[in-house]
Amino acid sequence: MNYKELIKKIDKLKIPKHIAIIMDGNGRWARIHKTKRLNGHKKGVEAVRRIVETSTEIGLQYLTIYAFSTENWRRSRTEVNYLLKLIMDSLIREIEELNSNNVNIRFIGSEKELSQSYNKKVVEVCRKSWNNTGLHLNVAMNYGGRREIIEAFQKIISDVQAGKINKSKIDDKIVSNYLYTTSIPDPDFVIRTSGEKRLSNFLIWQSAYSEFWFTDTLWPDFSREEFIRAILDFQNRERRFGSR
Ligand code: FPP
């Protein structure tokens, strides 16, 4: 079935509100194609473009992509620098087009290890799309779920000590408000490419009730068609959130 036919099959009333994606397999794609790892990442950006376009086309509200994790610093300096630059350059290059498609960009993650000039560019990119009300594209950058929860703990403890919140009133809503993802609904659907079946520290609090989709496809090969097929599969699932 081609893309146009597949997209028609989507039940508009049951589109997940928030899809989160672990884009994995760029390195293996490069190995298979006998090219440098960096070219795998470059090819991965094309897949990001396709999936963002499809997301706007189907009227998705939130898309979160795992671009760079707190663990990714362990890679070679060359790869780290390349990835950071690739992500920022791609967003800067695409910002006008993203804007014309009403895409609102937000970064989630820690500013700590990133340079001041990088963080400045993050703010600039976000500011340009500030007023957009279409797809909310969350770029997880220097993101780690455990780090996010630790930072939330620190802020909550300070606010308890300052008398701003009452310790006995802390519930899951309050904790959610202290995460990087404040005001972003929890992901309904988490997709991971390249055959690995783990969360790798991605949205570990937020994905407590998410549905998961794992595919062997390597991220640079992830197509619009497969994205739609994944959503169709999601639409056939029954979500109970712990109830019967
Ligand atoms: C995992 O593949 C992929 C990454 C660590 C980077 C993902 C980033 C992009 C695709 C660029 C995103 C761009 C924008 C505009 C946000 P891997 O290197 O771990 O692959 P492997 O497991 O096969 O080695």
Boltz pocket constraint, residues with backbone or C-beta under 6 A from the ligand:
constraints:
  - pocket:
      binder: B
      contacts: [[A, 23], [A, 24], [A, 25], [A, 26], [A, 27], [A, 28], [A, 29], [A, 40], [A, 41], [A, 44], [A, 45], [A, 48], [A, 65], [A, 66], [A, 67], [A, 68], [A, 72], [A, 83], [A, 86], [A, 87], [A, 90], [A, 91], [A, 139], [A, 194], [A, 219]]
      max_distance: 6.0
